[in-house]
Amino acid sequence: MKEDPSGIVCVYKPRGAGSFSVTRAFRREFSIKKVGHAGTLDPLAEGLLILGFGRGTKALSSLQGLKKAYKAVFFLGAESDTEDAEGKLRAQTNQASRLVRSLSYRELEGAAKAFRGEISQVPSRFSALHFEGKRAYELARAGKDFELDPRKVQIYSFRIGRMRAPSRIEKGRLLKNGWSGEGRLLECEVSCSKGTYIRALARDFGRRLGCGAYLFRLQRTQIGPFSLKDCAECRLCGQKLWINPSQVEAKAIGLPFIGEIWKKSENLQN
């Protein structure tokens, strides 16, 4: 990188790494003090993460407001106490198992239709939102009883894909989390506004179906005009993150070109 580097770059955040860990790795690799990211991805999620460095960090707040797209896998047949694959399973009933076995594509599509457009969503209790001066996930992990206020979000598209039985490896993960009933994995794609929680969407989708659901896997594929093809490689090697320096050099966008990105973003938003 040149002297006094400033700009933005997309990296592929791997599963198992936190978003802040990626910014730390970038800071260490390129010896840049000022580094931030646009839109947190949970450690269990993977995919597109936009980093701003130097004076490029000023662009991050605008980038956070762009449309986002995800590929998600929902587990149908139970709820999780964290609303994702990290938590313990609950609400596994005989009725839920019967419902899962009999679900048709028409029923799945009918439930998805109710979440398209502007909806009121209660954010996940395991989100990074603040509640009475503390992060919601800190209170939730401490066993505190609280409820976040609902907020308006926009679901531009919610496409239902393949429904399948868990693989042998996936069954092993489910059994560790207390799985004992019937369950299916549902692949779907979601395009949404800033502030949408996909784990909350999975939770509410399962409740509408009556069988319960939670977020099993998540990949962010797009933010505004940026997609996975724009990402520099980032790998988790043991406990250490490695970011491909040559790809960062090739894919980084300098300050003179960010204005062109805004124009492209505005066209996509409209």
N, C-alpha and C positions, 0 to 999 in steps of 0.2 A: 504493500500500500504506500501511496505517496505521503509526503510530509503533511501534517495537519489534515488527515483524511476526514471527510464528512460525506454522508449519504445514507442510503438504505440498502439492505440486501435481504433476500428471502433465504431461509435455511429450512431443511427438513428436520423438525424436532423428532427424535426417536421416542418410542414408548419407553417409559421408565425414568425419563429425565424431566425435571421441572423446567419451566420457561426461564426462570431466573438463572438456573444452572447453565443454560445455553448462553445467556448474556455474559455470564462470568467467564465461560470458556472462550467466547469471542474476544472479550477484553484481554484475557491472558495471551491468546494466540497472536493478536495484532498490536498489543501494548497500547490500547486506546482506553482512556479513562472513562469517557462518557459514552455509555451504551445502554439502550433500552429496547423494549419490544412493544409491538402493537397487538394487544389481544392475547390474554393468557390462555395457554393450553394446559389442562391437568396432566400430571405425570403419566396417567394411564392412557392418555390420548397421544396421537402422533400426527405429523403432517406439517403444513405450511405455518411458519412463524416468521413475521417480518421484524427485522432488527433495524434500529436507527443508530448511527454512530456519529460522534462529533456534533456538528450543527444539524445533522440529519435527524436528531432526536426531536427537534421541534415539529417535524412532520408527523410524528407518531399519533398525536391526538386526532388528526384528521383521518389517518388511515384506519383507526379503530372504528370509525363510523361507517365504513364501507360494508356492502353486502358480503356475507360469508356463506360458503357452501361446505357441506360435510357428507362423508359416507359413514353411516352408522350401522351397528348391529344391535338390535334390541333382543333381550331374553324375555320371552313370553311364558308366564306360568307362575311367577312369584315376584315379590318386591324385594328390594335390598335396603338395608337401613342407611346406606350411603347413596342410594339411587344409582350405583354403578357396580362393577364387578369386584370392587375392593371390599364391599360390605358383606355382612351376614344376611342370608336369605330369610324371608318371613312371608306371611300370607300365602303359604303353600297349602291349599285345601283340595279336597276331592272334587269340589265344584270347579276350581280353577283348572285342575287336570282334565276334567271332562270338556271344559270350554276350549282348552288348547287343542285337544285332539279333534274337535269338530270345527275349528275355525276355517272359514272359506276366504278366498281372495276378495269376494264381494263384501264380506264383513270387515276385513282389514281396510279395504278401500273406503268403506263407509265411515269407519272411525277416523281415518286419516283426513277425510274431507272436512271434518269438524274443526281441524286445526289449521286449515289453510286461510290466509288472509290475516287481518289484525285480530289478535287474541289477547286475553288477559292471562298472564302466566305468573304463578308464584315461584320465585327463584328457588333453586335448591338450597337446603339448609347447609349443605357442604360447599357452598360457593365462597368466593373471596370478598363478597359484599360486607360492608360494615353494619353492625347492629349494636346500638348503644356503645359505640366506641371500640368495639372488638370485631374481628373477622368472624363471619358466620360459622365457618368451618371449625374455628377454635372453640366456639360455644357448643357446637354440635358434638364435637369429639369429647368435650367435658361433660356431656350428658345434660346440658341445660335445655329447658323447655322454652321455646320461643317460636315466633312465626314471622316470616318476612312479608312485607306488603306486596300484593300483586302489582304487576306493571304491564303496560301495553307493549307488545312486540309484534313484528310482522313476519309471518311465514310465507315466503314468496312461492315456494314449492315444497311438497312433501310426497315423494314418490315411493311407493311400496314395491319392493323387489321380491327376491326368492325367500321362501320360508323353508327351513330345513331342521333336521334333528342335529343335536350337538355331536361333534366328532369324539373319538376316544380321548384325545388330549383335552378337549373342552369339557367332557364329562368329568375328568379328573379334577379340573379347576372348580367345577360346580360342586362336586362332592366335598371338597375342602371347605367350601363356603356354606355347607349345610343343606345341599340339594337333596330332596327326597321324593319329589313328585314328578309330574309330567312337564316337559318344557320344550319349546321350539325357539330357534334363533331366526330372527327376521332381519333381512338386509333392507336398508332404505337409504334414500338420499334426501337431504334437506338443504334448502337455500333460505336464509333468514337475515333479519336485521341485527344490528348491535344489541347486546343485552339479552339475547335468546339463550336459554340453557337447554342443551340437547338432552341432558339427563332428566331435566324437569319435563321435557316433551315426552320422553320414554315413560316416565312415571304416570303422567296424565293419560297417555295413549292406552297404557295397560289398564288403568282404572275405567276408562270408557268401554273397553272391551269386556271388562269384568273378570279378567284372569290375572291381572297384575303384570307389570313389566319393569325392567330397568335397563340402563345402558351397559351393554356388554363390551363393545369396542367402538372407538371413534377415530376418524381420520379427517382432519381439515384439508380440503382440496383447493379452496379458492378464497381470496380476499380481494374484492374489487376486480381489477384487471390482472392480478397476480394468481398464478396457479402452480401446481407441483413442478411443472417443467422449468419454472424460474428458480427453483431451489438449489442451493449449494448443499452438498452432502454433509451430514452431521451424524456421527456414530457414537454409540455408548460402548466403550471398551473397558469392561470391568466396571469400575466406579468413576472412570474418567471419560469426559466427552472430547471427541476429536472433530474439528471442523476442517473440511478440505480447503486449504488456503488458495490453491490455484483456481478452484471453482468460485470462491468468494471474489477473487480478483476479476474473474471473467463476468460475474453476474451482478456485481455491485452497481448501483445507480447513483451517480454523483449529483450534487445539488443543482447544476445547470439543467438537468433533465427531469427533475421532479415536477416542474410545472407542466410538462407534457403528460406526466402520469395523472395529474389532477384532471386535465381535460378529458382524458380517456375514461377516468373514473366517473366523472359527471355524466358522460354519455351512457355508461352502463347503469347508473343509478336511475336515470330518467326513462 
